[in-house]
Amino acid sequence: MFGKFCKRLQSDRPFITVEITPPHGASIDKIIEDIKRLELDKKVVGFSVTDNPLSKLKMDATLSAIKIQESFKKTVITTMSMRDKNKLSLQSTLLGANDFNIRAILALTGDPAKLSDQPEVKGVLERDSTLLLSIIYRLNNGLDYNNSPLNPKPKPIYPFAVSNAYAKNMKNIKKKIVKKLNYGARGIITQPVYDLDNAKELIEIFESAKEESIRDTAKDAQLILGQFPVVRAKTANFISDRVPGITVPKNIIDEMNLAQMDGEEREQEVGFNISKEIFDNIIKLHPKVHLMTHNRFDLCSKLIT
C-alpha cells in the first residue's frame, strides 16, 4: 500500500489526495461512512488528516489516520504539529505510527495556541517544522534524535512539508522550499492555488529549489498543488483578504460577488463552475493535487468526476 502510494507520486499519472479534519468528538465513523457513500475513496490515491487545525480540539490525527487507512486500504498522510509535542513525544508517536504502517507524515509548525477554543492552552513549539523533518531523517537512518540505534529500525517514512502559494517576493517561497528540502522533505504541498500562472510559477520555483538543495533526496521530491474550492463569495473574500500566502484573482472575487447578489443557489453554482475549471486546468498542467474542503466530500467527488 505505502509502496504503491510512493510510486504513484513519482509517476506522471494523476495523484489526488483529499484532506480530512477529524471530528470534535470521539468517533470518526460518520466521516468514513460519508466517504464510502460517495465512493470518494475510489477516485483518490489517498487522504490526509489534519492535526487540531487553528488549535481547535479535534480527535487525534494519528489515531484517526490509523482507522481511515485500515478502512480504505489507502495511504493516509498524517499531519504532526510542532505546537503540541516536544521531540520526545514526536519520536514516540512516529515509532508507534510506523508499526501501524502510518508512514507518510506532513510536518507543520502549527497554528498559534492563542487561537485555541480550550482555556489557557500553551504551545510546546521546541522549534519549527524542520525539527520534525530532522527527526524523520534520523529515523530513516535507524537512529533516534540522540543518534542512538533503534531496534528494530523503523520502516521508511515519507516526509511532506507545506509552502505558501503566493508572496510579494516569490524568492522567499523558494528559500523556504530549499530549506525544507535540505531537511529531507520529499513532498511539498502548497497552499491553495487559484491562478494557472501562479501554478506555473510555483512549479518553476520548485524545480529550481530542487537544483539548489544539498540533499540527494531532493532530486525525487515532488510538488503537490493545493486546491480549496470556493463556492461562497464570503469565503473567497476572506481568503483573499485575511489568509497569508494565498491570492484569489480579482476577476474571481468580482464574479463571486455578483453571483451572490442573485441568491445562494446561483452563488454556489458559479463558485463550483469556477472551482471545477481551476481544478481541471491544474490537473492538466500538473497532475498532483491536494484537495481541502473542510470535509465537503460531496464537493470533492463532483470536482474529480
Contacts in CASP RR format, 6 or more apart in sequence:
PFRMAT RR
TARGET T0000
AUTHOR 0000-0000-0000
METHOD contacts of the structure
MODEL  1
MFGKFCKRLQSDRPFITVEITPPHGASIDKIIEDIKRLELDKKVVGFSVT
DNPLSKLKMDATLSAIKIQESFKKTVITTMSMRDKNKLSLQSTLLGANDF
NIRAILALTGDPAKLSDQPEVKGVLERDSTLLLSIIYRLNNGLDYNNSPL
NPKPKPIYPFAVSNAYAKNMKNIKKKIVKKLNYGARGIITQPVYDLDNAK
ELIEIFESAKEESIRDTAKDAQLILGQFPVVRAKTANFISDRVPGITVPK
NIIDEMNLAQMDGEEREQEVGFNISKEIFDNIIKLHPKVHLMTHNRFDLC
SKLIT
1 69 0 8 1.000
1 73 0 8 1.000
1 74 0 8 1.000
1 75 0 8 1.000
1 101 0 8 1.000
2 75 0 8 1.000
2 101 0 8 1.000
2 103 0 8 1.000
2 104 0 8 1.000
2 155 0 8 1.000
2 158 0 8 1.000
4 75 0 8 1.000
5 45 0 8 1.000
5 46 0 8 1.000
5 74 0 8 1.000
5 75 0 8 1.000
5 104 0 8 1.000
5 158 0 8 1.000
6 158 0 8 1.000
8 15 0 8 1.000
8 45 0 8 1.000
9 15 0 8 1.000
9 45 0 8 1.000
9 187 0 8 1.000
9 222 0 8 1.000
9 288 0 8 1.000
10 220 0 8 1.000
10 222 0 8 1.000
12 287 0 8 1.000
13 287 0 8 1.000
14 283 0 8 1.000
14 287 0 8 1.000
14 288 0 8 1.000
14 289 0 8 1.000
15 45 0 8 1.000
15 222 0 8 1.000
15 224 0 8 1.000
15 287 0 8 1.000
15 288 0 8 1.000
15 289 0 8 1.000
16 43 0 8 1.000
16 44 0 8 1.000
16 45 0 8 1.000
16 46 0 8 1.000
16 283 0 8 1.000
16 289 0 8 1.000
16 290 0 8 1.000
16 291 0 8 1.000
16 304 0 8 1.000
17 44 0 8 1.000
17 45 0 8 1.000
17 46 0 8 1.000
17 47 0 8 1.000
17 48 0 8 1.000
17 77 0 8 1.000
17 224 0 8 1.000
17 289 0 8 1.000
17 290 0 8 1.000
17 291 0 8 1.000
18 40 0 8 1.000
18 44 0 8 1.000
18 46 0 8 1.000
18 47 0 8 1.000
18 48 0 8 1.000
18 290 0 8 1.000
18 291 0 8 1.000
18 293 0 8 1.000
18 297 0 8 1.000
18 300 0 8 1.000
19 47 0 8 1.000
19 48 0 8 1.000
19 49 0 8 1.000
19 50 0 8 1.000
19 290 0 8 1.000
19 291 0 8 1.000
19 292 0 8 1.000
19 293 0 8 1.000
20 31 0 8 1.000
20 35 0 8 1.000
20 47 0 8 1.000
20 48 0 8 1.000
20 49 0 8 1.000
20 50 0 8 1.000
20 64 0 8 1.000
20 68 0 8 1.000
20 295 0 8 1.000
21 49 0 8 1.000
21 50 0 8 1.000
21 53 0 8 1.000
21 58 0 8 1.000
21 294 0 8 1.000
21 295 0 8 1.000
22 28 0 8 1.000
22 31 0 8 1.000
22 49 0 8 1.000
22 50 0 8 1.000
22 58 0 8 1.000
22 59 0 8 1.000
22 60 0 8 1.000
22 61 0 8 1.000
22 64 0 8 1.000
23 30 0 8 1.000
23 31 0 8 1.000
23 58 0 8 1.000
23 59 0 8 1.000
24 56 0 8 1.000
24 57 0 8 1.000
24 58 0 8 1.000
24 59 0 8 1.000
25 58 0 8 1.000
25 59 0 8 1.000
26 59 0 8 1.000
27 59 0 8 1.000
28 59 0 8 1.000
28 64 0 8 1.000
28 67 0 8 1.000
28 68 0 8 1.000
31 68 0 8 1.000
31 295 0 8 1.000
32 67 0 8 1.000
32 68 0 8 1.000
32 71 0 8 1.000
32 72 0 8 1.000
34 295 0 8 1.000
34 297 0 8 1.000
35 41 0 8 1.000
35 72 0 8 1.000
35 297 0 8 1.000
36 71 0 8 1.000
38 297 0 8 1.000
38 298 0 8 1.000
38 301 0 8 1.000
39 301 0 8 1.000
40 297 0 8 1.000
40 300 0 8 1.000
40 301 0 8 1.000
40 304 0 8 1.000
41 72 0 8 1.000
41 74 0 8 1.000
43 300 0 8 1.000
43 301 0 8 1.000
43 304 0 8 1.000
43 305 0 8 1.000
44 74 0 8 1.000
44 300 0 8 1.000
44 304 0 8 1.000
45 74 0 8 1.000
45 75 0 8 1.000
46 72 0 8 1.000
46 74 0 8 1.000
46 75 0 8 1.000
46 76 0 8 1.000
46 77 0 8 1.000
47 68 0 8 1.000
47 72 0 8 1.000
47 74 0 8 1.000
47 76 0 8 1.000
47 77 0 8 1.000
48 76 0 8 1.000
48 77 0 8 1.000
48 78 0 8 1.000
48 79 0 8 1.000
48 106 0 8 1.000
48 290 0 8 1.000
49 61 0 8 1.000
49 62 0 8 1.000
49 64 0 8 1.000
49 65 0 8 1.000
49 68 0 8 1.000
49 76 0 8 1.000
49 77 0 8 1.000
49 78 0 8 1.000
49 79 0 8 1.000
50 58 0 8 1.000
50 61 0 8 1.000
50 79 0 8 1.000
51 58 0 8 1.000
51 61 0 8 1.000
51 78 0 8 1.000
51 79 0 8 1.000
51 80 0 8 1.000
51 81 0 8 1.000
51 84 0 8 1.000
51 108 0 8 1.000
51 110 0 8 1.000
52 58 0 8 1.000
52 61 0 8 1.000
52 81 0 8 1.000
52 83 0 8 1.000
52 84 0 8 1.000
53 111 0 8 1.000
54 111 0 8 1.000
54 115 0 8 1.000
55 83 0 8 1.000
55 110 0 8 1.000
55 111 0 8 1.000
55 112 0 8 1.000
55 113 0 8 1.000
55 114 0 8 1.000
55 115 0 8 1.000
55 116 0 8 1.000
55 117 0 8 1.000
55 118 0 8 1.000
55 121 0 8 1.000
56 115 0 8 1.000
56 116 0 8 1.000
56 117 0 8 1.000
57 116 0 8 1.000
57 117 0 8 1.000
57 118 0 8 1.000
61 78 0 8 1.000
61 79 0 8 1.000
61 80 0 8 1.000
62 78 0 8 1.000
62 80 0 8 1.000
62 93 0 8 1.000
62 97 0 8 1.000
62 102 0 8 1.000
65 76 0 8 1.000
65 77 0 8 1.000
65 78 0 8 1.000
65 97 0 8 1.000
65 102 0 8 1.000
66 97 0 8 1.000
66 100 0 8 1.000
66 102 0 8 1.000
68 76 0 8 1.000
69 75 0 8 1.000
69 76 0 8 1.000
69 100 0 8 1.000
69 101 0 8 1.000
69 102 0 8 1.000
75 103 0 8 1.000
75 104 0 8 1.000
76 102 0 8 1.000
76 104 0 8 1.000
77 104 0 8 1.000
77 105 0 8 1.000
77 106 0 8 1.000
77 160 0 8 1.000
78 97 0 8 1.000
78 102 0 8 1.000
78 104 0 8 1.000
78 105 0 8 1.000
78 106 0 8 1.000
79 105 0 8 1.000
79 106 0 8 1.000
79 108 0 8 1.000
80 90 0 8 1.000
80 93 0 8 1.000
80 94 0 8 1.000
80 105 0 8 1.000
80 106 0 8 1.000
80 107 0 8 1.000
80 108 0 8 1.000
80 132 0 8 1.000
81 108 0 8 1.000
81 109 0 8 1.000
81 110 0 8 1.000
81 111 0 8 1.000
82 90 0 8 1.000
82 107 0 8 1.000
82 108 0 8 1.000
82 109 0 8 1.000
82 110 0 8 1.000
82 124 0 8 1.000
82 125 0 8 1.000
82 126 0 8 1.000
82 127 0 8 1.000
82 128 0 8 1.000
82 129 0 8 1.000
82 131 0 8 1.000
82 132 0 8 1.000
83 109 0 8 1.000
83 110 0 8 1.000
83 111 0 8 1.000
83 112 0 8 1.000
83 113 0 8 1.000
83 123 0 8 1.000
83 124 0 8 1.000
83 125 0 8 1.000
84 123 0 8 1.000
84 124 0 8 1.000
85 93 0 8 1.000
85 124 0 8 1.000
86 124 0 8 1.000
86 126 0 8 1.000
87 126 0 8 1.000
87 131 0 8 1.000
87 135 0 8 1.000
87 145 0 8 1.000
90 131 0 8 1.000
90 132 0 8 1.000
90 135 0 8 1.000
91 135 0 8 1.000
91 139 0 8 1.000
91 144 0 8 1.000
91 145 0 8 1.000
94 105 0 8 1.000
94 135 0 8 1.000
94 136 0 8 1.000
94 139 0 8 1.000
94 154 0 8 1.000
94 157 0 8 1.000
95 139 0 8 1.000
95 150 0 8 1.000
95 154 0 8 1.000
97 103 0 8 1.000
97 105 0 8 1.000
98 139 0 8 1.000
98 154 0 8 1.000
98 155 0 8 1.000
98 157 0 8 1.000
101 155 0 8 1.000
103 155 0 8 1.000
103 156 0 8 1.000
103 157 0 8 1.000
103 158 0 8 1.000
104 157 0 8 1.000
104 158 0 8 1.000
104 160 0 8 1.000
105 132 0 8 1.000
105 136 0 8 1.000
105 157 0 8 1.000
105 158 0 8 1.000
105 159 0 8 1.000
105 160 0 8 1.000
106 160 0 8 1.000
106 161 0 8 1.000
106 162 0 8 1.000
106 189 0 8 1.000
107 129 0 8 1.000
107 130 0 8 1.000
107 132 0 8 1.000
107 133 0 8 1.000
107 136 0 8 1.000
107 159 0 8 1.000
107 160 0 8 1.000
107 161 0 8 1.000
107 185 0 8 1.000
108 129 0 8 1.000
108 162 0 8 1.000
109 125 0 8 1.000
109 128 0 8 1.000
109 129 0 8 1.000
110 129 0 8 1.000
113 121 0 8 1.000
113 122 0 8 1.000
113 123 0 8 1.000
129 161 0 8 1.000
129 162 0 8 1.000
129 180 0 8 1.000
130 179 0 8 1.000
130 180 0 8 1.000
130 183 0 8 1.000
132 159 0 8 1.000
133 159 0 8 1.000
133 161 0 8 1.000
133 180 0 8 1.000
133 183 0 8 1.000
133 184 0 8 1.000
133 185 0 8 1.000
134 145 0 8 1.000
134 183 0 8 1.000
135 145 0 8 1.000
136 157 0 8 1.000
136 159 0 8 1.000
136 184 0 8 1.000
137 159 0 8 1.000
137 183 0 8 1.000
137 184 0 8 1.000
138 144 0 8 1.000
138 145 0 8 1.000
138 147 0 8 1.000
139 150 0 8 1.000
139 154 0 8 1.000
139 157 0 8 1.000
140 154 0 8 1.000
140 156 0 8 1.000
140 157 0 8 1.000
142 149 0 8 1.000
142 150 0 8 1.000
142 153 0 8 1.000
142 154 0 8 1.000
143 149 0 8 1.000
143 150 0 8 1.000
144 150 0 8 1.000
158 186 0 8 1.000
158 187 0 8 1.000
159 184 0 8 1.000
159 185 0 8 1.000
159 186 0 8 1.000
159 187 0 8 1.000
160 185 0 8 1.000
160 186 0 8 1.000
160 187 0 8 1.000
160 188 0 8 1.000
160 189 0 8 1.000
160 224 0 8 1.000
161 180 0 8 1.000
161 183 0 8 1.000
161 185 0 8 1.000
161 187 0 8 1.000
161 188 0 8 1.000
161 189 0 8 1.000
162 188 0 8 1.000
162 189 0 8 1.000
162 190 0 8 1.000
162 191 0 8 1.000
163 173 0 8 1.000
163 176 0 8 1.000
163 177 0 8 1.000
163 180 0 8 1.000
163 188 0 8 1.000
163 189 0 8 1.000
163 190 0 8 1.000
163 191 0 8 1.000
163 202 0 8 1.000
164 173 0 8 1.000
164 176 0 8 1.000
164 190 0 8 1.000
164 191 0 8 1.000
164 244 0 8 1.000
164 245 0 8 1.000
164 246 0 8 1.000
165 190 0 8 1.000
165 191 0 8 1.000
165 192 0 8 1.000
165 193 0 8 1.000
165 198 0 8 1.000
165 202 0 8 1.000
165 225 0 8 1.000
165 226 0 8 1.000
165 245 0 8 1.000
165 246 0 8 1.000
165 247 0 8 1.000
166 173 0 8 1.000
166 191 0 8 1.000
166 198 0 8 1.000
166 245 0 8 1.000
166 246 0 8 1.000
166 247 0 8 1.000
167 173 0 8 1.000
167 245 0 8 1.000
170 201 0 8 1.000
170 205 0 8 1.000
173 202 0 8 1.000
173 205 0 8 1.000
174 205 0 8 1.000
174 208 0 8 1.000
174 209 0 8 1.000
174 212 0 8 1.000
177 188 0 8 1.000
177 205 0 8 1.000
177 206 0 8 1.000
177 209 0 8 1.000
178 209 0 8 1.000
178 212 0 8 1.000
178 213 0 8 1.000
180 188 0 8 1.000
181 188 0 8 1.000
181 209 0 8 1.000
181 210 0 8 1.000
181 213 0 8 1.000
181 215 0 8 1.000
181 217 0 8 1.000
181 218 0 8 1.000
181 221 0 8 1.000
182 213 0 8 1.000
182 214 0 8 1.000
182 215 0 8 1.000
182 218 0 8 1.000
183 215 0 8 1.000
184 215 0 8 1.000
184 217 0 8 1.000
184 218 0 8 1.000
185 221 0 8 1.000
186 217 0 8 1.000
186 220 0 8 1.000
186 221 0 8 1.000
186 222 0 8 1.000
187 221 0 8 1.000
187 222 0 8 1.000
187 223 0 8 1.000
187 224 0 8 1.000
188 206 0 8 1.000
188 221 0 8 1.000
188 222 0 8 1.000
188 223 0 8 1.000
188 224 0 8 1.000
189 224 0 8 1.000
189 226 0 8 1.000
189 290 0 8 1.000
190 202 0 8 1.000
190 223 0 8 1.000
190 224 0 8 1.000
190 225 0 8 1.000
190 226 0 8 1.000
191 226 0 8 1.000
191 243 0 8 1.000
191 245 0 8 1.000
191 246 0 8 1.000
192 226 0 8 1.000
192 227 0 8 1.000
192 228 0 8 1.000
192 239 0 8 1.000
192 246 0 8 1.000
192 292 0 8 1.000
193 199 0 8 1.000
193 202 0 8 1.000
193 225 0 8 1.000
193 226 0 8 1.000
193 227 0 8 1.000
193 278 0 8 1.000
193 282 0 8 1.000
194 230 0 8 1.000
194 246 0 8 1.000
194 247 0 8 1.000
194 248 0 8 1.000
194 249 0 8 1.000
194 252 0 8 1.000
194 278 0 8 1.000
195 247 0 8 1.000
195 249 0 8 1.000
196 278 0 8 1.000
196 281 0 8 1.000
196 282 0 8 1.000
196 285 0 8 1.000
198 247 0 8 1.000
199 225 0 8 1.000
199 282 0 8 1.000
199 285 0 8 1.000
199 286 0 8 1.000
200 285 0 8 1.000
202 223 0 8 1.000
202 225 0 8 1.000
203 223 0 8 1.000
203 285 0 8 1.000
203 286 0 8 1.000
206 223 0 8 1.000
209 218 0 8 1.000
210 218 0 8 1.000
210 219 0 8 1.000
210 221 0 8 1.000
213 221 0 8 1.000
222 288 0 8 1.000
223 286 0 8 1.000
223 288 0 8 1.000
224 288 0 8 1.000
224 289 0 8 1.000
224 290 0 8 1.000
225 282 0 8 1.000
225 286 0 8 1.000
225 288 0 8 1.000
225 289 0 8 1.000
225 290 0 8 1.000
226 289 0 8 1.000
226 290 0 8 1.000
226 291 0 8 1.000
226 292 0 8 1.000
227 275 0 8 1.000
227 278 0 8 1.000
227 279 0 8 1.000
227 282 0 8 1.000
227 289 0 8 1.000
227 290 0 8 1.000
227 291 0 8 1.000
227 292 0 8 1.000
227 303 0 8 1.000
228 239 0 8 1.000
228 291 0 8 1.000
228 292 0 8 1.000
228 293 0 8 1.000
229 271 0 8 1.000
229 272 0 8 1.000
229 275 0 8 1.000
229 276 0 8 1.000
229 278 0 8 1.000
229 279 0 8 1.000
229 291 0 8 1.000
229 293 0 8 1.000
229 296 0 8 1.000
229 299 0 8 1.000
229 303 0 8 1.000
230 236 0 8 1.000
230 239 0 8 1.000
230 248 0 8 1.000
230 252 0 8 1.000
230 256 0 8 1.000
230 271 0 8 1.000
230 274 0 8 1.000
230 275 0 8 1.000
231 267 0 8 1.000
231 268 0 8 1.000
231 271 0 8 1.000
231 272 0 8 1.000
231 275 0 8 1.000
231 299 0 8 1.000
232 256 0 8 1.000
232 260 0 8 1.000
232 267 0 8 1.000
232 268 0 8 1.000
232 271 0 8 1.000
233 253 0 8 1.000
233 256 0 8 1.000
233 257 0 8 1.000
233 259 0 8 1.000
233 260 0 8 1.000
233 267 0 8 1.000
234 260 0 8 1.000
236 248 0 8 1.000
236 252 0 8 1.000
236 253 0 8 1.000
236 256 0 8 1.000
237 253 0 8 1.000
237 256 0 8 1.000
237 257 0 8 1.000
239 246 0 8 1.000
239 248 0 8 1.000
240 246 0 8 1.000
240 247 0 8 1.000
240 248 0 8 1.000
240 253 0 8 1.000
252 274 0 8 1.000
255 270 0 8 1.000
255 271 0 8 1.000
255 274 0 8 1.000
256 267 0 8 1.000
256 270 0 8 1.000
256 271 0 8 1.000
256 274 0 8 1.000
259 266 0 8 1.000
259 267 0 8 1.000
259 269 0 8 1.000
259 270 0 8 1.000
259 271 0 8 1.000
260 267 0 8 1.000
272 299 0 8 1.000
272 302 0 8 1.000
275 299 0 8 1.000
275 303 0 8 1.000
276 302 0 8 1.000
276 303 0 8 1.000
279 289 0 8 1.000
279 303 0 8 1.000
279 304 0 8 1.000
282 289 0 8 1.000
283 289 0 8 1.000
291 300 0 8 1.000
291 303 0 8 1.000
291 304 0 8 1.000
293 299 0 8 1.000
293 300 0 8 1.000
END
